[in-house]
Amino acid sequence: MHGYQGDAKKLDAEAKAAHDKLDMAKERENNASNNPDLKLAHQTFDDAASLQNAQARLDRATSALNDARGSVKDAQDLLSSIKRRAHDVESEHSSTARGKASAIRDATDKLAPEEPGWFAKAMDWLDDNLTDVLGTVAAIAGLLALILSGPIGVAFLLVAATASAATLASRLSDPAVRASLMDGFTKGEFDADFWSNAVGVAGDTLGMVPGVGAVARGINGAVRSAGAATEALTLTDRLASAGSKTWLAANRIAGAENPLTTWMVRGAADPARASRMIDLGVAGAGAATGTYGTAKDLIDALDDDTANNVGTGMDGARAGSFDGAGHGATALKTLKVLLDVGH
């Protein structure tokens, strides 16, 4: 684009010179048009000599005026020509500039990073809210473990325990959570964040118990069976035995009664039905608070301090009562099995 700047400067200089020339031509024309000899036309004279002299003066004045007018026209034509050339240069410059700008934009567009797609955005959101999502999965899986019977219910029990373990790991990996808990225990800062994190950690830990208990009892049973075997077992046999006994232990844990619920329904007309209704209600409340935790991450308008505090209170009450009693009993039974108490 530098060449166009040179042409523009050259044309600007020519235009200035043409303007000066036109001004001079107009001044010359003005002087020529004011020549008093031009007034000699149509005058009468007494003798031939005076007439001849007047005619010569008139001819010279007229010729000078015509020459001045011709100079003005030439100067105007020259200036018009320079303006046309300048216009052509300007048009060419603009066209070339647009082409260069388009080429630059195309080049930079190819170099710029692409806008992340929906999948990348979804993965970013999941990474930012992984703890809440895992907690929701654990709570809903725990509810389904109660609703569904047989192998499917047992499978959801293990899913809930695994999701609880993953939630705990995700929660404690957050420096802000660790700092909040530390400030509470060391500085006495028992604010809303502390209680929310403390209840979360407690709930996650209790939610792990059924799965940890099933795996521990399964491995313990497999080890005992291997020790009692008359021949050496392969690694595949050992893994198969551990898996089978883990599933059996999980099935027993899923069918175990919650001591607190059993105590509450004593004297009821239908204790089994009343116990099931209570357990489902407690698990449903956990699924509701877990779902709210994820929903508020998706919809900012749902994020409310009062609702958060109510959810924390519900989770804390559940963890300190029904979950504590049920999973605590599971933990004790697991310890008895591992320590071979009573055998």
Buried (B, 14 or more C-beta within 10 A) or exposed (E): EEEBEEBBEBBEEBBEEBBEBBEBBBEBBEEBEEBEBBEBEEEEEEEEEEBEEBEEBBEEBBEBBEBBBEBBEEBBEBBEEBEEBBEEBBEEBEEEEEEEEEEEEEEEEEEEEEEEEEEEEEEEEEEEBBBBBBBBBBBBBBBBBBEBEEEEBBBBBBBBBBBBBBBBEBBBEEEEBEEBBEBBEEEEBEEEBBBBBBBBBBBBBBBBBBBBBBBBBBBBBBBBBBEEEEEEBEEEBBEEBBBBBBBBBBBBBBEBBBBBBBEBBEEEEEBEEBBBBBBEEBBBBBBBBBBBBBEBBEEEEEEEEEEBEEBBEBBBBBBBBBBBBBBBBBBEBBEEBEEEEEE
